[in-house]
Amino acid sequence: MRKLNVGILYGGQSTEHEVSMRSAESVLNALDKDKYNIKLVHISKAGEWLLNPQSETVERLDGTDGAKSLSIVPANQMSSENGPENFDVMLPILHGTAGEDGSVQGLLELANIPYIGCGVRSSAVCMDKDMTKRLLKLEGIGVADWTVFHYGEKDAVDYQPVKEKLGLPMFIKPVNQGSSVGVSKVDDERTFYDALGLAFEFDMKVMAESAVDGREIEVSVLGNADPVASLPGEIVANTDFYSYESKYINESGAALEIPATLDKETSDRLRKTALDAFKILDCEGMARIDMFLDKNGQVVVNEINTLPGFTNISMYPKLLEISGIEYPHLLDQLIELALERYNLKSHLKTDIM
């Protein structure tokens, strides 16, 4: 069989540019070079798509170091100054806005290029924490109480009714960000307004959410029509909460317990909830389901990450690894799932005659 032409998209215009580069480096190192011809595509913070002139190292490009600009052509290819660049499948290893929110997925759909992970609709919905909660609550899945503020009303937000509804402590977060960017814990009126101002620096829609007193549990899900759930893992934060700094800067900010210490009945409930949420939100390929197990043993879904961290120490691949799927094989499966979905969709009618 011929090698597949695999593209790795990394970088992007989000606040998670650096995290994306670290994830992409791990993916590049784990991909089987005997199976795949790999091309690296860097999306700069200015939004320019640049073809890495070599395929051994994920690096930041600016167009002055031999990198060629790419443009998308709706014919299973991209085009550079040197002519067409064909891809059999694309790995969008992008986190946050303009990468995880359905925008890149829509671009790849229009270009007729298969890609790993969730499609346009589920990517967009899962990125929006407000919409995620609304849909899960409709289906009877437990979520923390919340309220939402839009940019146009930010100067009229009143602390007191929010406190009465959600209690203290609460969290303020941008609705469409990941990796705890712009998230603050609120204990009083002063920190409430400070947190609101910070969150609005990152998004036009901001959420206030009740704090959940419980254990922070994550489950990895893999598959299309018949997904499987990993064993659960637990995040034990050594800081006030699992912030961006705890995740990526402060090495002692949190401990990961993989797998989590849970009895089988509780573990099975968490895995079932993860699968239910995955299906309700129309996810495909992969997602990491972040949950709380509260003091009463109830499962509360926090959020769905459709492009979770992919470093070799990230929770998503590590949970699947201890569940029996090694990192290189995980990437093989994600590529197979992407091609499976693409082939199924290619047989759909595009006219009524």
TILO-314992 format. One record per atom (N, C-alpha, C): residue in one letter; x, z, y. Coordinates in pm, whole numbers, padded with zeros to 5 digits, always signed. Layout:
AXZY...
REM end
This chain:
M+00083+00000-00119M+00000+00000+00000M+00088+00000+00125R+00042-00071+00228R+00119-00074+00352R+00106+00059+00425K+00205+00088+00506K+00198+00209+00588K+00090+00194+00694L+00021+00304+00722L-00077+00305+00831L-00005+00322+00964N-00051+00251+01065N+00000+00269+01200N-00075+00384+01266V-00007+00494+01286V-00068+00617+01337V-00016+00645+01477G-00107+00666+01570G-00070+00705+01705G-00096+00852+01728I-00005+00920+01795I-00026+01059+01835I-00038+01062+01987L-00156+01101+02034L-00180+01119+02178L-00148+01264+02214Y-00065+01284+02315Y-00031+01420+02352Y-00016+01431+02504G-00014+01555+02551G-00003+01581+02695G-00141+01599+02756G-00179+01503+02841G-00311+01507+02902G-00312+01572+03039Q-00428+01563+03103Q-00442+01611+03241Q-00500+01752+03252S-00510+01821+03140S-00570+01954+03143S-00465+02062+03168T-00513+02185+03181T-00424+02300+03198T-00347+02329+03069E-00384+02262+02961E-00321+02287+02831E-00222+02178+02791H-00165+02111+02891H-00068+02004+02869H+00049+02051+02780E+00104+02167+02813E+00221+02216+02739E+00183+02254+02596V+00066+02313+02578V+00021+02350+02444V+00005+02224+02359S-00049+02119+02419S-00065+01991+02349S+00070+01938+02301M+00171+01946+02384M+00303+01895+02345M+00359+01973+02227R+00338+02102+02226R+00386+02184+02114R+00311+02153+01985S+00180+02132+01998S+00101+02095+01880S+00145+01959+01826A+00163+01864+01918A+00201+01728+01878A+00336+01726+01808E+00430+01808+01854E+00562+01816+01790E+00549+01861+01645S+00465+01960+01620S+00443+02008+01484S+00377+01902+01397V+00279+01831+01454V+00212+01723+01380V+00312+01614+01344L+00393+01574+01441L+00493+01470+01417L+00587+01510+01304N+00633+01633+01305N+00727+01679+01203N+00664+01686+01064A+00533+01710+01058A+00466+01727+00929A+00415+01597+00869L+00392+01493+00950L+00341+01367+00897L+00441+01304+00801D+00390+01247+00693D+00473+01183+00591D+00520+01047+00643K+00650+01036+00671K+00704+00912+00727K+00704+00798+00626D+00688+00829+00496D+00677+00724+00394D+00537+00662+00391K+00439+00733+00450K+00301+00683+00453K+00265+00620+00586Y+00328+00666+00695Y+00281+00631+00828Y+00393+00578+00918N+00361+00471+00990N+00442+00431+01104N+00386+00504+01225I+00467+00583+01290I+00418+00672+01395I+00461+00624+01532K+00365+00618+01623K+00393+00587+01763K+00340+00702+01849L+00421+00742+01944L+00385+00853+02031L+00338+00802+02166V+00224+00853+02211V+00168+00813+02340V+00151+00937+02425H+00224+00942+02536H+00217+01055+02627H+00118+01025+02740I+00020+01113+02758I-00067+01104+02875I-00012+01200+02978S+00036+01146+03089S+00098+01230+03191S-00007+01312+03263K+00037+01409+03341K-00058+01490+03418K-00126+01408+03526A-00066+01292+03559A-00129+01201+03655A-00227+01107+03586G-00235+01113+03452G-00331+01032+03378G-00277+00901+03326E-00147+00874+03342E-00090+00748+03294E-00059+00758+03145W-00096+00654+03070W-00068+00647+02928W+00065+00574+02908L+00161+00641+02844L+00295+00586+02829L+00338+00588+02683L+00384+00473+02635L+00431+00461+02497L+00574+00511+02489N+00595+00615+02410N+00727+00671+02392N+00818+00566+02327P+00934+00534+02387P+01019+00430+02331P+01081+00466+02197Q+01076+00592+02158Q+01123+00633+02025Q+01018+00725+01964S+01022+00741+01833S+00915+00813+01765S+00966+00937+01693E+01079+00992+01739E+01135+01109+01673E+01110+01239+01747T+01081+01230+01876T+01067+01352+01956T+00951+01341+02053V+00870+01444+02058V+00764+01453+02158V+00827+01499+02288E+00817+01417+02391E+00877+01453+02519E+00791+01408+02635R+00818+01468+02750R+00745+01433+02871R+00804+01304+02929L+00718+01209+02961L+00761+01079+03013L+00705+01059+03153D+00775+00977+03233D+00724+00949+03367D+00732+00801+03404G+00764+00716+03305G+00767+00572+03330G+00901+00522+03379T+00996+00614+03402T+01128+00571+03449T+01234+00580+03340D+01192+00614+03219D+01287+00637+03111D+01265+00542+02994G+01225+00420+03023G+01204+00321+02917G+01066+00321+02858A+00982+00414+02901A+00846+00420+02848A+00762+00306+02906K+00678+00247+02822K+00592+00137+02864K+00450+00187+02887S+00388+00141+02994S+00249+00177+03020S+00159+00109+02918L+00056+00180+02878L-00042+00127+02783L-00176+00108+02851S-00247+00005+02809S-00386-00012+02848S-00466-00035+02722I-00591+00009+02722I-00675-00004+02604I-00748-00136+02606V-00745-00204+02492V-00816-00331+02475V-00919-00311+02365P-01047-00342+02388P-01151-00318+02286P-01140-00412+02167A-01030-00400+02092A-01011-00486+01975A-00913-00421+01878N-00933-00291+01852N-00847-00217+01761N-00701-00214+01805Q-00678-00217+01933Q-00540-00217+01977Q-00528-00163+02118M-00405-00136+02154M-00370-00109+02292M-00269-00213+02333S-00251-00229+02460S-00160-00331+02509S-00056-00269+02601S+00071-00309+02580S+00180-00267+02669S+00243-00391+02730E+00348-00370+02806E+00417-00484+02867E+00473-00580+02763N+00493-00525+02641N+00551-00607+02535N+00445-00675+02448G+00319-00659+02483G+00213-00719+02403G+00129-00613+02334P+00049-00652+02234P-00044-00559+02170P+00027-00450+02090E-00032-00331+02092E+00014-00220+02011E-00102-00181+01920N-00090-00212+01793N-00201-00191+01701N-00194-00051+01638F-00311+00011+01627F-00321+00142+01565F-00431+00139+01460D-00399+00190+01340D-00501+00205+01237D-00582+00331+01258V-00520+00431+01315V-00589+00557+01342V-00513+00630+01452M-00588+00703+01533M-00527+00778+01643M-00548+00928+01621L-00444+01005+01648L-00453+01150+01643L-00449+01203+01786P-00565+01232+01845P-00567+01286+01982P-00535+01435+01980I-00407+01468+01986I-00365+01609+01983I-00365+01659+02127L-00484+01669+02181L-00506+01706+02320L-00597+01827+02324H-00569+01918+02413H-00650+02039+02425H-00709+02048+02565G-00831+02100+02575G-00892+02120+02706G-00963+01997+02759T-00987+01997+02889T-01061+01888+02953T-00984+01757+02944A-01058+01646+02950A-01001+01511+02940A-00922+01494+02812G-00971+01555+02705G-00903+01542+02577G-00987+01598+02464E-01040+01718+02487E-01120+01786+02385E-01269+01776+02415D-01303+01719+02529D-01442+01723+02577D-01521+01596+02552G-01471+01507+02470G-01543+01384+02438G-01500+01264+02518S-01423+01284+02625S-01385+01172+02711S-01289+01076+02640V-01183+01129+02581V-01090+01044+02506V-01156+00988+02382Q-01240+01068+02319Q-01311+01020+02200Q-01399+00898+02235G-01465+00903+02350G-01546+00790+02394G-01461+00668+02423L-01345+00689+02482L-01254+00578+02510L-01209+00511+02381L-01176+00591+02280L-01133+00537+02151L-01248+00467+02079E-01369+00519+02096E-01486+00451+02038E-01501+00311+02099L-01489+00302+02231L-01502+00173+02298L-01390+00078+02259A-01274+00133+02232A-01161+00050+02189A-01165+00019+02040N-01263+00075+01970N-01282+00047+01827N-01163+00097+01744I-01110+00212+01783I-00996+00271+01712I-01041+00400+01643P-01023+00411+01511P-01056+00536+01441P-00971+00651+01494Y-01028+00773+01493Y-00955+00889+01542Y-00997+01012+01465I-00907+01108+01456I-00938+01230+01382I-01022+01324+01468G-01093+01412+01399G-01168+01516+01469G-01310+01478+01502C-01374+01562+01581C-01515+01545+01615C-01538+01423+01703G-01663+01373+01698G-01701+01259+01779G-01734+01297+01922V-01786+01200+01996V-01812+01219+02139V-01912+01331+02164R-02025+01325+02095R-02134+01419+02122R-02093+01564+02093S-02041+01589+01973S-02007+01726+01937S-01888+01777+02018S-01794+01689+02050S-01680+01731+02133S-01729+01779+02269A-01820+01701+02330A-01871+01736+02462A-01952+01866+02458V-02038+01879+02359V-02123+01998+02350V-02041+02123+02323C-01944+02114+02231C-01866+02233+02196C-01772+02275+02309M-01731+02180+02392M-01646+02215+02506M-01724+02296+02609D-01854+02272+02616D-01940+02341+02712D-01993+02468+02645K-01934+02583+02679K-01970+02708+02612K-02116+02745+02633D-02172+02706+02746D-02313+02733+02774D-02403+02654+02679M-02379+02524+02665M-02459+02440+02575M-02442+02483+02430T-02319+02519+02393T-02294+02568+02258T-02382+02687+02226K-02385+02784+02317K-02466+02904+02295K-02615+02871+02286R-02661+02783+02374R-02803+02748+02373R-02845+02690+02238L-02765+02598+02185L-02800+02532+02059L-02789+02629+01941L-02685+02711+01939L-02671+02806+01829L-02783+02909+01831K-02819+02957+01950K-02926+03057+01960K-03059+03000+01912L-03085+02872+01944L-03208+02807+01897L-03218+02807+01745E-03103+02802+01678E-03102+02797+01531E-03083+02934+01468G-03090+03039+01549G-03084+03175+01495G-02945+03228+01470I-02842+03161+01523I-02705+03210+01510I-02678+03311+01621G-02617+03423+01587G-02590+03527+01685G-02487+03485+01789V-02519+03507+01917V-02425+03484+02026V-02436+03600+02124A-02332+03623+02203A-02336+03729+02304A-02426+03686+02421D-02490+03782+02485D-02572+03751+02603D-02484+03693+02713W-02543+03604+02792W-02465+03538+02897W-02555+03491+03009T-02493+03456+03120T-02561+03389+03231T-02461+03294+03294V-02513+03190+03362V-02428+03082+03412V-02446+03067+03562F-02337+03035+03632F-02339+03008+03775F-02279+02870+03801H-02344+02793+03888H-02292+02662+03925H-02219+02672+04059Y-02129+02578+04082Y-02041+02582+04198Y-02119+02595+04329G-02231+02524+04339G-02308+02524+04462G-02369+02658+04496E-02378+02748+04398E-02438+02879+04423E-02336+02993+04418K-02208+02959+04413K-02105+03061+04391K-02103+03168+04500D-02135+03131+04624D-02130+03228+04734D-02253+03317+04739A-02354+03286+04656A-02477+03365+04656A-02491+03453+04533V-02389+03456+04448V-02396+03535+04325V-02399+03684+04359D-02495+03754+04298D-02512+03897+04323D-02467+03975+04199Y-02374+04063+04216Y-02316+04140+04106Y-02417+04228+04034Q-02505+04296+04107Q-02589+04400+04049Q-02681+04349+03937P-02759+04241+03958P-02845+04195+03849P-02766+04144+03727V-02647+04090+03751V-02564+04045+03639V-02519+04166+03558K-02479+04272+03629K-02438+04395+03561K-02553+04453+03480E-02673+04453+03539E-02789+04509+03469E-02822+04430+03344K-02801+04298+03348K-02832+04215+03233K-02726+04224+03124L-02600+04224+03163L-02491+04210+03066L-02415+04338+03038G-02425+04436+03128G-02351+04560+03110G-02203+04543+03140L-02129+04652+03125L-01985+04653+03146L-01916+04710+03022P-01798+04658+02987P-01730+04546+03053P-01800+04414+03020M-01768+04313+03100M-01814+04176+03072M-01695+04083+03093F-01715+03958+03055F-01610+03857+03077F-01663+03746+03166I-01576+03699+03253I-01606+03581+03335I-01513+03469+03288K-01568+03352+03264K-01485+03243+03215K-01536+03108+03263P-01446+03011+03284P-01491+02874+03309P-01564+02823+03185V-01671+02750+03203V-01749+02704+03089V-01675+02595+03011N-01598+02511+03081N-01535+02397+03016N-01383+02405+03018Q-01330+02517+02971Q-01186+02533+02954Q-01160+02594+02818G-01036+02580+02772G-00997+02642+02646G-00878+02733+02666S-00830+02791+02553S-00709+02875+02553S-00717+02991+02651S-00838+03039+02678S-00860+03154+02767S-00812+03130+02909V-00799+03003+02949V-00759+02970+03086V-00868+03014+03182G-00831+03090+03286G-00925+03134+03388G-01020+03242+03344V-00994+03306+03229V-01083+03411+03177V-01036+03547+03226S-01131+03630+03268S-01100+03765+03315S-01197+03866+03255K-01145+03985+03231K-01231+04097+03192K-01272+04172+03317V-01402+04203+03324V-01458+04266+03444V-01504+04407+03412D-01460+04503+03496D-01499+04643+03477D-01576+04701+03594D-01577+04629+03708D-01644+04681+03827D-01675+04565+03922E-01736+04598+04036E-01779+04495+04130E-01662+04416+04188R-01554+04486+04220R-01439+04416+04279R-01380+04314+04184T-01359+04356+04058T-01300+04262+03962T-01399+04150+03927F-01529+04175+03941F-01629+04071+03917F-01610+03955+04013Y-01602+03985+04141Y-01590+03877+04240Y-01452+03810+04236D-01348+03888+04205D-01216+03828+04187D-01217+03731+04069A-01280+03773+03960A-01285+03690+03839A-01368+03564+03862L-01477+03579+03936L-01562+03464+03967L-01484+03360+04046G-01409+03406+04146G-01330+03314+04226G-01225+03242+04143L-01158+03316+04053L-01057+03254+03967L-01120+03150+03876A-01231+03182+03813A-01294+03089+03719A-01337+02960+03788F-01387+02971+03912F-01431+02852+03985F-01312+02764+04029E-01191+02815+04017E-01075+02731+04044E-01053+02629+03932F-01114+02656+03815F-01090+02572+03698F-01212+02493+03653D-01330+02523+03704D-01450+02454+03657D-01560+02463+03761M-01656+02372+03751M-01772+02370+03840M-01886+02456+03786K-01870+02503+03663K-01972+02588+03601K-01901+02707+03537V-01949+02827+03568V-01882+02950+03525V-01982+03038+03452M-01932+03109+03353M-02017+03194+03269M-01976+03340+03281A-02077+03428+03288A-02056+03571+03269A-02113+03606+03133E-02041+03685+03056E-02077+03708+02916E-02055+03854+02880S-02149+03910+02805S-02134+04047+02757S-02013+04059+02666A-01942+04169+02678A-01833+04197+02585A-01892+04239+02451V-01828+04197+02343V-01871+04236+02209V-01769+04333+02153D-01816+04451+02114D-01728+04552+02057D-01715+04525+01908G-01605+04462+01870G-01588+04429+01730G-01457+04359+01702R-01442+04311+01581R-01320+04242+01537R-01330+04093+01570E-01218+04034+01611E-01215+03893+01646E-01168+03813+01525I-01259+03731+01472I-01238+03659+01347I-01245+03508+01371E-01158+03433+01304E-01161+03287+01314E-01163+03225+01175V-01236+03113+01165V-01246+03038+01039V-01223+02891+01069S-01140+02827+00988S-01116+02683+01001S-01212+02607+00912V-01267+02498+00967V-01358+02413+00890V-01302+02272+00886L-01311+02209+00768L-01256+02076+00746L-01357+01993+00669G-01387+01871+00717G-01474+01781+00642G-01571+01705+00729N-01641+01612+00668N-01747+01536+00736N-01882+01581+00686A-01940+01509+00590A-02074+01542+00541A-02075+01669+00456D-01962+01700+00392D-01956+01815+00302D-01835+01902+00338P-01840+01969+00452P-01724+02044+00500P-01697+02169+00418V-01571+02215+00426V-01532+02339+00359V-01479+02435+00466A-01494+02565+00438A-01448+02669+00531A-01332+02744+00469S-01234+02774+00551S-01118+02850+00507S-01153+02997+00488L-01061+03072+00433L-01070+03217+00440L-01061+03259+00587P-01127+03368+00625P-01119+03412+00765P-00983+03473+00799G-00946+03461+00926G-00829+03530+00979G-00873+03619+01094E-00791+03716+01127E-00826+03810+01235E-00717+03811+01342I-00761+03817+01467I-00670+03833+01581I-00678+03978+01625V-00564+04043+01624V-00556+04182+01669V-00477+04182+01800A-00550+04183+01912A-00485+04175+02043A-00420+04307+02079N-00298+04300+02129N-00228+04418+02176N-00239+04434+02327T-00309+04339+02389T-00337+04346+02532T-00486+04371+02549D-00534+04370+02673D-00673+04404+02701D-00769+04308+02631F-00731+04181+02623F-00807+04083+02545F-00712+03969+02510Y-00759+03876+02428Y-00674+03766+02378Y-00665+03658+02484S-00578+03681+02581S-00565+03594+02698S-00471+03478+02669Y-00457+03388+02769Y-00363+03277+02758Y-00221+03331+02737E-00186+03436+02811E-00052+03494+02797E-00030+03549+02657S-00134+03615+02602S-00123+03671+02468S-00104+03561+02364K-00167+03446+02388K-00161+03337+02291K-00027+03264+02294Y+00026+03240+02415Y+00136+03146+02425Y+00263+03198+02493I+00257+03311+02562I+00373+03356+02639I+00429+03486+02584N+00345+03588+02575N+00387+03720+02529N+00386+03724+02376E+00505+03723+02315E+00515+03717+02169E+00454+03838+02101S+00447+03951+02172S+00388+04071+02114S+00246+04094+02164G+00187+03989+02224G+00053+04002+02281G-00057+04017+02180A-00035+03964+02059A-00138+03972+01955A-00073+03954+01819A-00138+04011+01719A-00097+03991+01580A-00204+03912+01509L-00163+03823+01421L-00257+03744+01341L-00256+03797+01198E-00372+03836+01152E-00384+03883+01014E-00445+03771+00931I-00363+03709+00846I-00403+03590+00771I-00376+03613+00623P-00482+03630+00541P-00623+03635+00578P-00661+03773+00631A-00779+03781+00690A-00830+03909+00739A-00863+04000+00622T-00849+04129+00646T-00886+04227+00543T-01037+04249+00549L-01108+04188+00456L-01254+04192+00453L-01302+04198+00309D-01415+04261+00286D-01473+04254+00152D-01532+04115+00131K-01555+04077+00008K-01597+03941-00024K-01730+03906+00041E-01825+04001+00042E-01956+03972+00100E-01945+03939+00248T-01864+04015+00320T-01846+03990+00464T-01772+03860+00487S-01668+03836+00408S-01593+03711+00419S-01683+03591+00395D-01768+03600+00294D-01859+03489+00263D-01959+03466+00376R-02008+03576+00437R-02102+03561+00549R-02037+03492+00667L-01913+03529+00696L-01840+03467+00807L-01816+03318+00780R-01780+03286+00658R-01754+03146+00623R-01884+03065+00630K-01995+03124+00583K-02123+03054+00589K-02166+03032+00734T-02149+03134+00819T-02183+03119+00961T-02099+03008+01025A-01971+03003+00990A-01884+02899+01043A-01933+02761+01002L-01970+02745+00876L-02021+02615+00828L-02154+02581+00894D-02241+02681+00910D-02370+02657+00976D-02349+02610+01120A-02261+02676+01192A-02234+02638+01332A-02175+02498+01338F-02084+02467+01249F-02022+02334+01241F-02128+02225+01225K-02223+02250+01135K-02327+02150+01107K-02430+02143+01221I-02469+02257+01274I-02568+02260+01383I-02518+02179+01502L-02388+02190+01531L-02331+02124+01647L-02278+01984+01614D-02313+01935+01495D-02285+01796+01457D-02135+01766+01455C-02056+01865+01415C-01912+01847+01410C-01871+01761+01290E-01757+01698+01303E-01698+01618+01195E-01548+01637+01198G-01487+01620+01082G-01342+01625+01074G-01290+01767+01072M-01290+01831+01188M-01233+01965+01196M-01292+02044+01312A-01285+02172+01299A-01315+02265+01409A-01271+02404+01366R-01235+02485+01465R-01210+02626+01440R-01324+02705+01501I-01387+02787+01420I-01503+02866+01465I-01456+03007+01495D-01469+03048+01622D-01425+03180+01666D-01546+03273+01672M-01535+03387+01606M-01648+03479+01593M-01604+03623+01617F-01704+03708+01636F-01682+03852+01636F-01760+03913+01520L-01703+04012+01457L-01774+04095+01361L-01793+04229+01430D-01919+04254+01475D-01938+04371+01560D-01943+04501+01478K-01957+04612+01549K-01950+04743+01486K-02061+04766+01384N-02169+04688+01396N-02280+04700+01302N-02272+04598+01189G-02162+04524+01184G-02145+04426+01078G-02212+04294+01105Q-02264+04275+01228Q-02330+04149+01262Q-02226+04046+01307V-02252+03919+01273V-02162+03811+01311V-02210+03749+01441V-02121+03740+01538V-02152+03681+01668V-02055+03565+01691V-02108+03443+01707V-02020+03328+01731V-01978+03327+01877N-01849+03314+01900N-01796+03313+02036N-01786+03170+02088E-01711+03084+02018E-01700+02945+02061E-01650+02858+01947I-01662+02727+01966I-01619+02628+01867I-01508+02545+01930N-01394+02539+01864N-01281+02460+01913N-01267+02334+01827T-01297+02218+01886T-01296+02094+01809T-01157+02031+01800L-01065+02072+01886L-00923+02034+01874L-00839+02160+01890P-00837+02242+01785P-00766+02370+01794P-00616+02350+01798G-00545+02457+01833G-00399+02453+01833G-00346+02405+01699F-00240+02323+01702F-00191+02260+01580F-00042+02284+01556T+00016+02387+01620T+00153+02419+01586T+00156+02474+01443N+00275+02480+01386N+00281+02526+01247N+00251+02674+01232I+00235+02746+01345I+00195+02887+01337I+00056+02908+01395S-00014+02801+01428S-00150+02812+01483S-00248+02854+01375M-00355+02918+01418M-00452+02973+01325M-00519+02865+01240Y-00554+02750+01302Y-00627+02648+01225Y-00550+02603+01101P-00427+02551+01113P-00357+02509+00991P-00317+02624+00902K-00285+02740+00961K-00243+02853+00877K-00356+02902+00787L-00478+02905+00839L-00591+02949+00758L-00619+02853+00643L-00606+02724+00670L-00627+02626+00562L-00512+02631+00462E-00394+02663+00512E-00278+02674+00422E-00299+02786+00320I-00345+02903+00368I-00366+03014+00273I-00490+02992+00188S-00570+02891+00226S-00687+02854+00147S-00655+02739+00051G-00528+02696+00049G-00485+02598-00051G-00456+02459+00000I-00460+02437+00132I-00435+02303+00187I-00311+02309+00276E-00199+02258+00226E-00074+02260+00302E-00085+02171+00425Y-00004+02201+00528Y-00009+02131+00656Y+00000+01978+00641P+00100+01921+00569P+00105+01774+00556P-00020+01717+00489H-00070+01788+00388H-00191+01740+00319H-00314+01751+00409L-00316+01853+00494L-00425+01866+00592L-00429+01744+00683L-00314+01700+00732L-00310+01582+00818L-00354+01457+00742D-00312+01445+00615D-00359+01333+00533D-00511+01333+00523Q-00568+01450+00499Q-00714+01460+00485Q-00785+01426+00615L-00731+01472+00727L-00794+01441+00857L-00793+01291+00883I-00684+01225+00847I-00677+01079+00864I-00777+01010+00772E-00787+01057+00649E-00884+00999+00555E-01027+01018+00605L-01055+01136+00660L-01189+01163+00713L-01220+01074+00833A-01120+01050+00917A-01138+00961+01033A-01171+00819+00988L-01099+00770+00889L-01123+00634+00839L-01257+00625+00766E-01293+00732+00695E-01422+00736+00627E-01537+00724+00727R-01531+00801+00835R-01636+00796+00938R-01639+00659+01004Y-01522+00606+01036Y-01515+00474+01101Y-01576+00366+01012N-01545+00371+00883N-01599+00269+00791N-01750+00281+00776L-01800+00404+00772L-01945+00423+00763L-02015+00369+00887K-01961+00399+01004K-02022+00353+01128K-02013+00202+01145S-01909+00141+01088S-01892-00003+01104S-01999-00083+01033H-02073-00017+00939H-02180-00086+00867H-02316-00069+00935L-02321+00007+01044L-02448+00022+01116L-02482-00107+01189K-02610-00136+01197K-02654-00258+01267K-02633-00243+01418T-02595-00350+01479T-02581-00354+01626T-02681-00449+01689D-02769-00506+01607D-02880-00587+01659D-02998-00570+01565I-03114-00624+01602I-03235-00606+01523I-03277-00732+01452M-03196-00834+01457M-03230-00959+01391M-03174-00962+01248
REM end
